[in-house]
Amino acid sequence: MNIVDVGIEMEDAQQRLAAYQNNITVFGSARIKRTDPLFQQAYQLAKELSDDGYNILTGAGPGIMMAANKGAYEGKSKSIGLNIELPHEQSANPYLDECLTFEHFFSRKVMLVKHASVCVYFPGGYGTADELMEVLTLVQTQKMRPIPVVLYGVDYWRPLLSWFEKLAEDGYIGHQDLALMSVVDSTDEIIQIIKKNACH
């Protein structure tokens, strides 16, 4: 890892993304198929938000990312992807008005969050969990401004939320930290949270 290259990568991304306001970042599994109901739900959410004036940012890959980018691309606002170079996977999906390519995961994560007014998390794996923990930690420690963090799918997130409650009971986090996120079961609830708390 060359620290100079990292700086150049982040500076270039900052300049390109600074032009976009009213951004919603959508996270979720790259392994979701087009036939999965979650794909359609992510698509419909992004399409409605795009038509309402919000740009959609994702990690530019397949699955939930593709669904959200497709919805935004077919809507009235911008579909933006922050792609990552990997040896054997992830080419950018085709539904992008703007595509940035990163070599480093951490600089990509910074940019996905830095320019977001809201972060929405669909079900996903290690990467999605990593991105969620990153944002919760940054907001908890006041290293970034508080923004709405919305988890979609109550049943899916319940085991993690139970663990968070255990952390609070044992004193590893504060009980107030449990309020850093909202957990919902419908895209309408996500839209209500965004309209109540976000930009415009």
C-alpha positions as CSV (number, residue, x, y, z in Angstrom):
1,M,0.0,0.0,0.0
2,N,1.4,3.3,-1.1
3,I,0.2,6.2,1.1
4,V,0.7,8.7,-1.7
5,D,-1.5,6.6,-4.0
6,V,-4.2,6.4,-1.3
7,G,-4.1,10.2,-0.9
8,I,-4.5,10.7,-4.7
9,E,-7.3,8.2,-4.8
10,M,-9.3,9.9,-2.0
11,E,-8.6,13.4,-3.4
12,D,-9.9,12.5,-6.8
13,A,-13.0,10.9,-5.3
14,Q,-13.6,13.9,-3.2
15,Q,-13.5,16.3,-6.1
16,R,-15.8,14.2,-8.2
17,L,-18.4,13.5,-5.5
18,A,-18.4,17.1,-4.2
19,A,-20.6,18.0,-7.1
20,Y,-23.5,15.8,-5.8
21,Q,-25.9,16.8,-3.0
22,N,-28.9,14.9,-1.5
23,N,-27.2,11.5,-1.6
24,I,-28.5,8.3,-0.1
25,T,-26.0,5.4,0.2
26,V,-27.4,1.9,-0.1
27,F,-25.5,-1.1,1.1
28,G,-26.4,-4.8,0.8
29,S,-25.4,-8.2,-0.5
30,A,-23.7,-8.6,-3.9
31,R,-25.0,-12.2,-4.0
32,I,-28.7,-11.4,-4.2
33,K,-30.2,-12.6,-7.6
34,R,-32.5,-10.6,-9.8
35,T,-35.3,-13.0,-8.8
36,D,-34.9,-12.4,-5.1
37,P,-37.7,-10.1,-3.7
38,L,-35.0,-8.0,-2.1
39,F,-33.7,-7.0,-5.5
40,Q,-37.1,-5.6,-6.5
41,Q,-37.5,-3.9,-3.2
42,A,-34.1,-2.2,-3.5
43,Y,-34.9,-1.2,-7.1
44,Q,-38.3,0.3,-6.2
45,L,-36.9,2.2,-3.2
46,A,-34.1,3.7,-5.3
47,K,-36.4,4.6,-8.2
48,E,-38.8,6.4,-5.9
49,L,-36.0,8.3,-4.1
50,S,-34.4,9.2,-7.5
51,D,-37.6,10.5,-8.8
52,D,-37.9,12.6,-5.6
53,G,-34.5,14.2,-6.1
54,Y,-32.1,12.0,-4.3
55,N,-28.9,10.6,-5.8
56,I,-28.2,7.0,-5.0
57,L,-24.6,5.8,-4.1
58,T,-23.6,2.2,-3.9
59,G,-20.5,0.0,-4.1
60,A,-21.2,-0.4,-7.9
61,G,-21.4,-4.2,-7.9
62,P,-24.1,-6.8,-8.5
63,G,-27.0,-7.8,-6.2
64,I,-28.5,-5.1,-4.0
65,M,-26.1,-2.6,-5.4
66,M,-27.2,-3.2,-9.0
67,A,-30.8,-3.1,-8.0
68,A,-30.4,0.3,-6.3
69,N,-28.4,1.7,-9.2
70,K,-30.9,0.4,-11.7
71,G,-33.7,2.2,-9.9
72,A,-31.8,5.4,-9.6
73,Y,-30.6,5.2,-13.2
74,E,-34.2,4.9,-14.4
75,G,-35.3,7.7,-12.1
76,K,-34.7,11.5,-12.4
77,S,-31.5,11.8,-10.3
78,K,-28.1,10.3,-10.5
79,S,-26.9,6.7,-10.0
80,I,-23.3,6.7,-8.6
81,G,-21.1,3.7,-8.1
82,L,-17.9,3.4,-6.1
83,N,-16.3,0.3,-7.5
84,I,-13.5,-1.7,-5.9
85,E,-10.7,-3.5,-7.8
86,L,-10.6,-7.2,-6.8
87,P,-8.6,-10.0,-8.4
88,H,-11.5,-12.3,-9.5
89,E,-14.7,-10.4,-9.0
90,Q,-16.6,-7.2,-9.1
91,S,-17.0,-5.4,-12.4
92,A,-19.2,-2.4,-12.2
93,N,-22.9,-2.9,-13.0
94,P,-24.2,-1.1,-16.1
95,Y,-26.6,1.3,-14.4
96,L,-24.3,4.1,-13.5
97,D,-24.2,7.8,-14.4
98,E,-20.9,8.1,-12.6
99,C,-18.4,5.4,-11.7
100,L,-15.4,5.8,-9.5
101,T,-12.9,2.9,-9.1
102,F,-11.0,2.3,-5.9
103,E,-8.0,0.1,-5.1
104,H,-8.5,0.3,-1.3
105,F,-11.6,-0.7,0.6
106,F,-11.1,1.8,3.4
107,S,-11.0,4.9,1.1
108,R,-14.0,3.6,-0.7
109,K,-15.9,3.2,2.6
110,V,-14.9,6.8,3.6
111,M,-16.4,8.2,0.4
112,L,-19.6,6.1,0.5
113,V,-20.3,7.6,4.0
114,K,-18.8,11.1,3.7
115,H,-21.2,12.1,1.0
116,A,-24.3,10.4,2.4
117,S,-27.2,12.1,4.1
118,V,-28.7,8.7,5.0
119,C,-27.2,5.1,5.0
120,V,-29.6,2.3,4.2
121,Y,-28.6,-1.3,4.8
122,F,-30.3,-4.2,3.1
123,P,-29.3,-7.8,4.2
124,G,-25.8,-8.7,3.3
125,G,-22.6,-10.4,4.4
126,Y,-19.2,-9.5,5.9
127,G,-18.9,-6.4,3.7
128,T,-22.3,-5.0,4.7
129,A,-21.7,-5.7,8.3
130,D,-18.3,-4.0,8.1
131,E,-19.8,-0.9,6.6
132,L,-22.6,-0.8,9.2
133,M,-20.1,-1.1,12.1
134,E,-17.9,1.6,10.6
135,V,-20.8,4.1,10.4
136,L,-22.1,3.2,13.9
137,T,-18.6,3.6,15.4
138,L,-18.1,7.0,13.6
139,V,-21.4,8.4,14.7
140,Q,-21.1,7.0,18.3
141,T,-17.6,8.6,18.7
142,Q,-18.8,11.8,17.0
143,K,-16.2,11.5,14.3
144,M,-18.9,12.2,11.8
145,R,-22.1,14.1,11.9
146,P,-25.1,12.0,13.0
147,I,-27.1,10.7,10.0
148,P,-30.1,8.3,9.8
149,V,-28.9,4.7,9.7
150,V,-31.7,2.4,8.5
151,L,-31.6,-1.4,8.6
152,Y,-34.1,-3.1,6.3
153,G,-35.6,-6.4,7.3
154,V,-36.4,-6.9,11.0
155,D,-36.1,-10.7,11.0
156,Y,-32.7,-10.6,9.2
157,W,-31.2,-8.0,11.6
158,R,-32.8,-9.4,14.8
159,P,-29.8,-11.6,15.9
160,L,-27.4,-8.7,15.5
161,L,-29.7,-6.4,17.4
162,S,-30.0,-8.9,20.2
163,W,-26.2,-8.9,20.4
164,F,-26.2,-5.1,20.5
165,E,-28.6,-5.3,23.4
166,K,-26.3,-7.7,25.2
167,L,-23.4,-5.2,24.6
168,A,-25.5,-2.5,26.2
169,E,-26.5,-4.7,29.2
170,D,-22.8,-5.6,29.8
171,G,-21.7,-2.0,29.5
172,Y,-19.7,-2.3,26.3
173,I,-21.8,0.3,24.7
174,G,-24.3,2.7,26.1
175,H,-28.1,2.1,25.9
176,Q,-28.4,5.3,24.0
177,D,-26.2,3.8,21.3
178,L,-29.0,1.5,20.4
179,A,-30.9,4.5,19.1
180,L,-28.3,5.2,16.5
181,M,-30.2,3.1,14.0
182,S,-33.7,2.4,12.9
183,V,-34.9,-1.0,11.9
184,V,-37.8,-1.3,9.4
185,D,-39.8,-3.8,7.4
186,S,-41.0,-1.7,4.5
187,T,-39.5,0.6,2.0
188,D,-42.3,3.1,2.8
189,E,-40.8,3.4,6.3
190,I,-37.4,4.1,4.8
191,I,-38.8,6.9,2.7
192,Q,-40.6,8.4,5.6
193,I,-37.3,8.5,7.7
194,I,-35.4,10.0,4.8
195,K,-38.0,12.7,4.1
196,K,-38.1,13.5,7.9
197,N,-34.4,13.7,8.5
198,A,-32.5,14.2,5.3
199,C,-31.6,16.9,2.9
200,H,-33.6,19.0,0.4
